[in-house]
Amino acid sequence: MPAFAGSPAVGQILQTLTDINNRLDNIENSLATIQTRQNMTLIQLSNSSASRHAPLRFPAGLNVTNLPATPGQLMVFSSKLFLYQF
């Protein structure tokens, strides 16, 4: 076994590498969140500029059978949810 294998410097290097790895994981998670929010913003902008009778856009893969289909239905749906909260 080399003499430097148990030295404090190796422990510090390992700790630094662990810290860097954790920071990279945090950055990766942040980028995924940003990408998701960016995709949702495009959908939200499209939905907000649509007329009350235009179909809403939802993310791919979302089961929309029980969701409102138009902005008008969404307003009614949202107002009912708001009333039930109180």
Secondary structure, DSSP 4 states (H G I P E B T S, - for coil): --TTTTSHHHHHHHHHHHHHHHHHHHHHHHHHHHHHHHHHHHHHHHHHHS-TTSPPP--TT---TTS-SSHHHHHHHHHHHHHHT-
